[in-house]
Amino acid sequence: MTRSQLRMQTQIPQDELERAFESIAACPACRAALSLESSDRLTCRGCGRIYPRNEGIWRFLLPDDAARHRSFLDAYHQIRQGDGWEHQDNSYYLMLPNVPDDDPHADIWRLRRRTFGILMKHLMIDRQAWALDLGAGNCWLSHHLALAGYRVLALDINVEGQDSLSGGRVYLEKAENGFLRGQASMEHLPVHDGCMTLCVVSAACHYVNVSAVLKSVFDVLRPGGKLIIMDSPVYRDNASGMQMMQKQLARFKSQYGLDEVPVEGTGYLVFDEIVAALNRAGFRTTIHWPERPGALFLRRLLRPTSMHREQARFPLFVGTKPLS
């Protein structure tokens, strides 16, 4: 299916999306069904917890998870703002994953355009299909999945600033295909088991407890559903990843005075380990590489004479939940 064909999918009205969400919403604490008591309030039928919607974002983050992630978010906000990820110009976000050539992160977005192109080739959409965008950030990918025809739930723990779920209002104000936003941990997803067709974790899997997240995602996917992990740095071994992290931490200390960035993951993925973790979780896994033709050959040719650590690669891991 081409990009133009995807965009021709029937648009899903926002009110229809809101009504449909109640049928899949589950308490992230006890997994019981949620009831929509008002347009901005969900109540758990099991434990009675109340989940409000503030400023357009459903608040599903459990108190223990909020406390656990607080130090990470404090450091993350400081780094992202200092590194120039946050913009005040709405048009910048509406163009993503395209950015100007002089953008400080042009190389990263160039790679993301390639991985995004591979992702779009794997979309199998019907008008009832739900997709999760985990670690959604500013919701640029949620926006494109919604345009493609999915019912999209964008989840992240970060809700502060343009570089967060709050920034997703830029896309919603365009009045094209909408999506829903929720603050939630990847380990405690606010949807019923077996209801999602697609889950994408873009540029976020290296921050989390991979085994816990894979189990959570496997449970909420329907049989035949797909998990796509993309845009995380991947190495052949831990030594190369640790070298990268040491260099990053030294920069954070020098620029921002941060002694640590308390992520639950390692800050990178190791190829064999992530494939093994996907298999243990129950997925059938395929790998797709975004490098330009000849790039891998050149990388291998230069490696014996290079004194530098291994460069990260950014494959797409596509895990399919078996039909039975």
C-alpha positions, 0 to 999 in steps of 0.5 A: 500500500502506497502513502497516497493510498493510505491517506485515502483511508476514510477519516475517523471522526473524533467523537467516534474515536472517543466512544470507541475508546471506552470499549478498549480502556482498562485500568492500568492497576487492576486490568478491569474495564473503565467506564466513561462517567463524563467526557473527561473522567474514566472510572474503574469498575473493579478498584474504583480508581478515577482517571481524569483527562486534563488539557486533553490528555488522559492521566493513566500514570499510576502513583508508583510509576510517577515517583519512579520516573520523576528523576528521569523526567527532570533530567530528560527535560533539561537535556532535550531543551538544552539540545534544541529538540523543543520548538515554538513554531507549529509548522516545524512539527507539522513537517516532521519527519522532514526538517530543514538541512540546518536543523541541529538534528538533521542527521537523526531525522534523515534516518527516521525518514528512512525507518518511517518509510519501512514502517509504512510498508508494514501497515495493514489497516482496517477502519476498526484497527487500533494502534499504540504509539508508545513513547509517543513524544510530540506525537508526530508518528501518532499523527501519521498513523492516524492519517493512515487510517488507524484509531491511535492511542499515543502514550508517554510519561512526558506531558511537559512542553512542546516536545511531549504529549502536550505538543500533540495538540498541534496535529489535533488542531489541524482537524484531520484524523485525530488520535487520543493521548494518554500519560502512562507507563509502558509496563502498565498499559490502559487497554484491554488484552487482545485489542490492539493491531499495531504497537510502535515503540519509536526511539524509546525502547532503550530507555525501558525495562525491555522484558516488562514492556514486551510482556505488556505489549504482547498481552494487549496485541490481538493474534496476528498483531505486530510490534515494531521497535525502531529508532533505538541505537543497536550494537553487536555487544554491550562493550560498544554500547557502554562506551557510547553511554560513557561518552554521553554521560560525560557530555551531560555532566559537562553541559548540564551538571548531571551526574546521571540520567536514571533510565530503567534501560541501558540506553542502547540495545544489543542485537542478539539480546533484543531478538532473544527477548522478543522470542521469549515474549512469544513474538515471531521476529523479522529484522529490517535494515534502513541503511542505504545500498552499500552502506553495510559493506562500507562499514565492514570494510572500514571497521578493521582499520578504525580505532573508534568504537562500533557505530550504532545501527538502527534496524526495525524489529518487527514482532508478530504475535502468533495466531494461536 
